[in-house]
Amino acid sequence: MMYRAEGAMLAEEDGFSLVEMIVVVAILSMTAMIAFFGLQATQRPKSPAALASDVAHLIQFVRLDAINSRRQRPLVVDMVARTISNERGDRLLSVPAHMEMTVVTGRELVRAEKRATIIFLPDGSSSGGEVSFKSAQASAHLSIPWLTGIPFVKNSGGNHG
């Protein structure tokens, strides 16, 4: 038993443990981060250049996932739902309704109308393809070479932020 200086007993459960405090701080931090990014995304519409940059980052993620897992990994472009994602769908980008999207995939570069898939291989290469975004003010073109699988973006006109 533990005693205070005055002689009263101390309970083992007085106060909060360090682990409990860390959990509370982590939950508050995650909530603040989600709120911050959620508000930031709704404040201004994405430009084609910003969307192409986000897609390039997603492509890098899928490519590195293929290399690390030593398995093929697809980048899935759903033209009807206007989404671009990894195969599990846990990394999902939405294409705004005001933006036109064109996808060309495959070795023969076939234009997709409903759903397109770009495959990334364990050696870092890909099936290759091109994704273009166009709004009234600007456009951006994203190329994925089959040999390296490393995307590059070319912007033209308008706001690039």
PASEBA-1860 file (N, C-alpha, C; in nm, 3 decimals):
! residues 161
1> MMYRAEGA> 0.082/-0.118/0.000/0.000/0.000/0.000/0.087/0.125/0.000 ~ 0.036/0.228/-0.065/0.107/0.355/-0.069/0.034/0.456/0.020 ~ 0.110/0.540/0.089/0.052/0.640/0.177/0.101/0.778/0.138 ~ 0.013/0.874/0.154/0.053/1.014/0.137/0.124/1.060/0.263 ~ 0.180/1.178/0.256/0.252/1.232/0.371/0.161/1.248/0.493 ~ 0.034/1.282/0.469/-0.059/1.301/0.579/-0.110/1.169/0.636 ~ -0.081/1.059/0.570/-0.123/0.930/0.620/-0.242/0.871/0.547 ~ -0.306/0.945/0.454/-0.420/0.891/0.379/-0.370/0.796/0.271
9> MLAEEDGF> -0.448/0.694/0.242/-0.407/0.597/0.140/-0.422/0.655/0.000 ~ -0.330/0.617/-0.090/-0.337/0.655/-0.231/-0.399/0.540/-0.309 ~ -0.493/0.569/-0.393/-0.551/0.465/-0.478/-0.460/0.444/-0.598 ~ -0.453/0.322/-0.645/-0.368/0.289/-0.760/-0.421/0.353/-0.888 ~ -0.548/0.387/-0.893/-0.612/0.436/-1.015/-0.627/0.588/-1.019 ~ -0.565/0.662/-0.931/-0.576/0.808/-0.933/-0.509/0.864/-1.058 ~ -0.579/0.957/-1.127/-0.521/1.024/-1.244/-0.525/0.938/-1.369 ~ -0.454/0.986/-1.472/-0.448/0.917/-1.601/-0.308/0.865/-1.624
17> SLVEMIVV> -0.299/0.753/-1.693/-0.166/0.700/-1.725/-0.112/0.772/-1.849 ~ 0.015/0.761/-1.870/0.079/0.823/-1.985/0.023/0.766/-2.115 ~ -0.002/0.637/-2.118/-0.056/0.573/-2.238/-0.193/0.630/-2.272 ~ -0.278/0.649/-2.171/-0.410/0.706/-2.195/-0.400/0.848/-2.251 ~ -0.310/0.926/-2.199/-0.291/1.063/-2.248/-0.241/1.064/-2.392 ~ -0.148/0.974/-2.424/-0.096/0.967/-2.561/-0.205/0.927/-2.659 ~ -0.291/0.833/-2.620/-0.401/0.790/-2.707/-0.496/0.907/-2.732 ~ -0.530/0.983/-2.629/-0.619/1.098/-2.645/-0.557/1.203/-2.736
25> VAILSMTA> -0.430/1.234/-2.718/-0.362/1.332/-2.803/-0.356/1.283/-2.948 ~ -0.331/1.155/-2.969/-0.326/1.100/-3.105/-0.462/1.110/-3.173 ~ -0.569/1.079/-3.101/-0.704/1.088/-3.158/-0.737/1.233/-3.193 ~ -0.705/1.326/-3.104/-0.730/1.468/-3.132/-0.649/1.516/-3.252 ~ -0.525/1.472/-3.263/-0.440/1.511/-3.376/-0.496/1.459/-3.507 ~ -0.539/1.333/-3.509/-0.594/1.276/-3.633/-0.724/1.346/-3.671 ~ -0.808/1.378/-3.574/-0.932/1.449/-3.602/-0.903/1.587/-3.661 ~ -0.809/1.657/-3.603/-0.772/1.790/-3.654/-0.715/1.781/-3.795
33> MIAFFGLQ> -0.633/1.679/-3.822/-0.574/1.663/-3.954/-0.681/1.634/-4.059 ~ -0.775/1.545/-4.026/-0.883/1.512/-4.119/-0.968/1.635/-4.146 ~ -1.000/1.711/-4.043/-1.079/1.832/-4.060/-1.005/1.934/-4.146 ~ -0.876/1.952/-4.121/-0.796/2.048/-4.197/-0.792/2.013/-4.345 ~ -0.759/1.887/-4.377/-0.750/1.848/-4.517/-0.887/1.842/-4.583 ~ -0.990/1.808/-4.508/-1.125/1.807/-4.563/-1.172/1.946/-4.600 ~ -1.146/2.043/-4.513/-1.183/2.181/-4.542/-1.101/2.239/-4.655 ~ -0.974/2.205/-4.658/-0.885/2.255/-4.763/-0.929/2.204/-4.900
41> ATQRPKSP> -0.972/2.079/-4.908/-1.013/2.021/-5.036/-1.142/2.082/-5.087 ~ -1.232/2.124/-4.997/-1.359/2.179/-5.041/-1.353/2.328/-5.069 ~ -1.246/2.395/-5.031/-1.238/2.540/-5.046/-1.218/2.584/-5.190 ~ -1.143/2.509/-5.267/-1.119/2.551/-5.405/-1.115/2.429/-5.496 ~ -1.167/2.443/-5.617/-1.164/2.330/-5.709/-1.021/2.302/-5.756 ~ -0.994/2.177/-5.783/-0.860/2.140/-5.831/-0.841/2.182/-5.975 ~ -0.720/2.223/-6.005/-0.683/2.252/-6.143/-0.639/2.121/-6.207 ~ -0.637/2.115/-6.340/-0.586/1.994/-6.406/-0.443/1.960/-6.364
49> AALASDVA> -0.359/2.062/-6.345/-0.220/2.037/-6.305/-0.213/1.976/-6.166 ~ -0.295/2.026/-6.073/-0.295/1.972/-5.936/-0.346/1.829/-5.935 ~ -0.450/1.801/-6.013/-0.503/1.665/-6.020/-0.401/1.571/-6.084 ~ -0.335/1.616/-6.190/-0.233/1.532/-6.256/-0.118/1.503/-6.160 ~ -0.082/1.599/-6.078/0.023/1.578/-5.979/-0.020/1.475/-5.874 ~ -0.145/1.484/-5.829/-0.198/1.385/-5.734/-0.200/1.245/-5.795 ~ -0.239/1.236/-5.922/-0.241/1.106/-5.990/-0.099/1.053/-6.006 ~ -0.003/1.140/-6.036/0.137/1.097/-6.048/0.187/1.039/-5.916
57> HLIQFVRL> 0.148/1.099/-5.803/0.186/1.046/-5.672/0.121/0.910/-5.648 ~ -0.006/0.896/-5.688/-0.075/0.768/-5.674/-0.007/0.661/-5.760 ~ 0.033/0.699/-5.881/0.104/0.606/-5.970/0.235/0.561/-5.906 ~ 0.308/0.654/-5.848/0.434/0.617/-5.780/0.407/0.520/-5.666 ~ 0.298/0.542/-5.592/0.262/0.451/-5.483/0.234/0.311/-5.537 ~ 0.154/0.302/-5.644/0.119/0.171/-5.702/0.244/0.104/-5.757 ~ 0.329/0.179/-5.824/0.453/0.124/-5.881/0.543/0.069/-5.770 ~ 0.562/0.146/-5.663/0.645/0.100/-5.552/0.583/-0.019/-5.480
65> DAINSRRQ> 0.450/-0.023/-5.474/0.382/-0.138/-5.415/0.410/-0.264/-5.498 ~ 0.410/-0.251/-5.630/0.442/-0.365/-5.717/0.586/-0.412/-5.696 ~ 0.677/-0.318/-5.686/0.818/-0.353/-5.666/0.838/-0.420/-5.530 ~ 0.781/-0.362/-5.424/0.800/-0.415/-5.289/0.731/-0.549/-5.267 ~ 0.614/-0.567/-5.326/0.540/-0.692/-5.307/0.582/-0.801/-5.405 ~ 0.658/-0.761/-5.508/0.701/-0.852/-5.614/0.582/-0.915/-5.687 ~ 0.477/-0.834/-5.703/0.356/-0.877/-5.774/0.306/-0.764/-5.863 ~ 0.233/-0.800/-5.966/0.172/-0.698/-6.051/0.068/-0.621/-5.971
73> RPLVVDMV> 0.063/-0.491/-5.994/-0.037/-0.407/-5.928/-0.099/-0.315/-6.032 ~ -0.231/-0.309/-6.038/-0.297/-0.222/-6.135/-0.332/-0.084/-6.079 ~ -0.330/0.013/-6.167/-0.390/0.144/-6.142/-0.523/0.138/-6.215 ~ -0.633/0.159/-6.144/-0.766/0.143/-6.202/-0.828/0.280/-6.226 ~ -0.868/0.305/-6.350/-0.934/0.430/-6.387/-1.077/0.396/-6.427 ~ -1.172/0.443/-6.349/-1.314/0.419/-6.378/-1.370/0.546/-6.441 ~ -1.396/0.540/-6.570/-1.442/0.658/-6.644/-1.586/0.695/-6.608 ~ -1.667/0.596/-6.569/-1.807/0.622/-6.535/-1.816/0.688/-6.397
81> ARTISNER> -1.749/0.629/-6.297/-1.750/0.685/-6.162/-1.655/0.804/-6.149 ~ -1.569/0.824/-6.249/-1.471/0.933/-6.252/-1.374/0.924/-6.134 ~ -1.319/0.804/-6.114/-1.224/0.781/-6.006/-1.098/0.713/-6.059 ~ -0.988/0.734/-5.987/-0.861/0.669/-6.016/-0.812/0.613/-5.883 ~ -0.777/0.483/-5.880/-0.740/0.422/-5.753/-0.643/0.306/-5.771 ~ -0.589/0.261/-5.658/-0.513/0.137/-5.659/-0.614/0.022/-5.659 ~ -0.567/-0.103/-5.669/-0.661/-0.214/-5.685/-0.750/-0.236/-5.563 ~ -0.701/-0.207/-5.443/-0.783/-0.224/-5.323/-0.884/-0.111/-5.307
89> GDRLLSVP> -0.859/0.001/-5.371/-0.950/0.115/-5.361/-0.931/0.199/-5.236 ~ -0.826/0.170/-5.157/-0.804/0.248/-5.036/-0.732/0.379/-5.065 ~ -0.679/0.394/-5.184/-0.621/0.521/-5.228/-0.702/0.563/-5.351 ~ -0.792/0.655/-5.331/-0.889/0.690/-5.434/-0.886/0.840/-5.462 ~ -0.878/0.874/-5.590/-0.886/1.014/-5.632/-1.011/1.031/-5.717 ~ -1.083/1.138/-5.695/-1.203/1.168/-5.773/-1.172/1.279/-5.872 ~ -1.222/1.263/-5.992/-1.205/1.365/-6.096/-1.328/1.455/-6.091 ~ -1.310/1.587/-6.072/-1.424/1.679/-6.064/-1.509/1.674/-6.191
97> AHMEMTVV> -1.638/1.700/-6.174/-1.732/1.694/-6.286/-1.701/1.796/-6.395 ~ -1.641/1.911/-6.356/-1.614/2.016/-6.454/-1.492/1.984/-6.542 ~ -1.423/1.875/-6.512/-1.299/1.843/-6.581/-1.317/1.725/-6.677 ~ -1.266/1.741/-6.797/-1.269/1.633/-6.897/-1.148/1.543/-6.875 ~ -1.170/1.411/-6.882/-1.062/1.315/-6.861/-1.054/1.221/-6.980 ~ -0.932/1.201/-7.030/-0.908/1.108/-7.139/-0.800/1.011/-7.095 ~ -0.822/0.881/-7.118/-0.725/0.779/-7.080/-0.694/0.693/-7.201 ~ -0.564/0.674/-7.225/-0.517/0.587/-7.333/-0.423/0.486/-7.268
105> TGRELVRA> -0.452/0.357/-7.288/-0.373/0.253/-7.220/-0.328/0.144/-7.315 ~ -0.238/0.061/-7.267/-0.197/-0.060/-7.338/-0.084/-0.039/-7.435 ~ -0.031/-0.149/-7.479/0.081/-0.142/-7.574/0.040/-0.077/-7.705 ~ -0.084/-0.101/-7.745/-0.131/-0.040/-7.870/-0.195/0.096/-7.844 ~ -0.195/0.139/-7.720/-0.257/0.265/-7.679/-0.403/0.273/-7.722 ~ -0.485/0.194/-7.655/-0.628/0.187/-7.681/-0.700/0.288/-7.593 ~ -0.790/0.365/-7.654/-0.865/0.467/-7.579/-0.975/0.399/-7.497 ~ -0.980/0.429/-7.367/-1.076/0.366/-7.277/-1.205/0.447/-7.269
113> EKRATIIF> -1.318/0.377/-7.262/-1.446/0.445/-7.251/-1.513/0.425/-7.117 ~ -1.497/0.306/-7.054/-1.563/0.281/-6.925/-1.464/0.258/-6.813 ~ -1.368/0.168/-6.835/-1.273/0.133/-6.729/-1.139/0.100/-6.794 ~ -1.035/0.156/-6.738/-0.900/0.132/-6.791/-0.811/0.086/-6.677 ~ -0.713/0.003/-6.711/-0.618/-0.046/-6.612/-0.478/-0.033/-6.667 ~ -0.391/0.024/-6.587/-0.248/0.029/-6.621/-0.178/-0.061/-6.521 ~ -0.109/-0.162/-6.572/-0.045/-0.263/-6.487/0.099/-0.222/-6.459 ~ 0.139/-0.232/-6.332/0.278/-0.209/-6.291/0.338/-0.342/-6.251
121> LPDGSSSG> 0.455/-0.371/-6.307/0.522/-0.500/-6.287/0.626/-0.491/-6.176 ~ 0.665/-0.606/-6.119/0.762/-0.606/-6.009/0.898/-0.546/-6.043 ~ 0.932/-0.539/-6.171/1.061/-0.480/-6.208/1.053/-0.328/-6.225 ~ 0.936/-0.269/-6.199/0.919/-0.124/-6.209/0.859/-0.078/-6.340 ~ 0.857/-0.165/-6.440/0.799/-0.126/-6.569/0.646/-0.132/-6.560 ~ 0.581/-0.091/-6.669/0.435/-0.088/-6.669/0.382/-0.120/-6.808 ~ 0.250/-0.133/-6.817/0.188/-0.151/-6.948/0.182/-0.019/-7.024 ~ 0.210/0.090/-6.955/0.216/0.221/-7.018/0.079/0.283/-7.038
129> GEVSFKSA> 0.079/0.412/-7.059/-0.047/0.481/-7.083/-0.034/0.631/-7.070 ~ -0.145/0.696/-7.096/-0.152/0.842/-7.088/-0.286/0.881/-7.027 ~ -0.284/0.981/-6.942/-0.406/1.035/-6.882/-0.401/1.187/-6.901 ~ -0.510/1.242/-6.954/-0.518/1.387/-6.976/-0.637/1.444/-6.901 ~ -0.617/1.563/-6.845/-0.723/1.636/-6.777/-0.735/1.772/-6.842 ~ -0.859/1.816/-6.865/-0.880/1.944/-6.932/-0.999/2.015/-6.869 ~ -0.977/2.142/-6.835/-1.086/2.228/-6.789/-1.097/2.344/-6.887 ~ -1.185/2.437/-6.859/-1.203/2.551/-6.948/-1.078/2.638/-6.955
137> QASAHLSI> -1.000/2.644/-6.844/-0.884/2.733/-6.838/-0.750/2.665/-6.866 ~ -0.738/2.537/-6.840/-0.606/2.473/-6.848/-0.619/2.325/-6.880 ~ -0.505/2.264/-6.905/-0.501/2.120/-6.928/-0.369/2.064/-6.876 ~ -0.370/1.935/-6.849/-0.249/1.866/-6.804/-0.248/1.727/-6.866 ~ -0.129/1.683/-6.902/-0.112/1.554/-6.968/-0.012/1.472/-6.886 ~ -0.051/1.352/-6.849/0.032/1.263/-6.767/0.069/1.142/-6.852 ~ 0.198/1.119/-6.868/0.246/1.003/-6.945/0.311/0.902/-6.852 ~ 0.283/0.774/-6.878/0.345/0.666/-6.802/0.417/0.577/-6.903
145> PWLTGIPF> 0.549/0.591/-6.918/0.622/0.508/-7.014/0.623/0.362/-6.970 ~ 0.611/0.272/-7.065/0.607/0.129/-7.032/0.740/0.079/-6.976 ~ 0.851/0.135/-7.022/0.983/0.084/-6.982/1.015/0.112/-6.835 ~ 0.991/0.235/-6.791/1.027/0.272/-6.653/0.908/0.275/-6.558 ~ 0.789/0.303/-6.609/0.671/0.316/-6.525/0.669/0.443/-6.442 ~ 0.766/0.531/-6.464/0.774/0.656/-6.386/0.695/0.764/-6.459 ~ 0.590/0.819/-6.396/0.505/0.917/-6.463/0.571/1.054/-6.473 ~ 0.534/1.127/-6.577/0.574/1.268/-6.585/0.457/1.349/-6.637
153> VKNSGGNH> 0.449/1.474/-6.589/0.335/1.561/-6.616/0.378/1.676/-6.704 ~ 0.294/1.709/-6.803/0.315/1.826/-6.887/0.189/1.912/-6.876 ~ 0.206/2.035/-6.830/0.094/2.128/-6.811/0.090/2.228/-6.925 ~ -0.031/2.277/-6.953/-0.042/2.384/-7.051/-0.156/2.477/-7.013 ~ -0.122/2.605/-7.002/-0.221/2.710/-6.978/-0.279/2.712/-6.838 ~ -0.323/2.829/-6.797/-0.399/2.847/-6.674/-0.320/2.830/-6.547 ~ -0.393/2.814/-6.439/-0.338/2.802/-6.304/-0.281/2.664/-6.283 ~ -0.158/2.656/-6.235/-0.094/2.527/-6.212/-0.093/2.489/-6.066
161> G> -0.174/2.547/-5.981/-0.176/2.517/-5.838/-0.293/2.442/-5.804
END
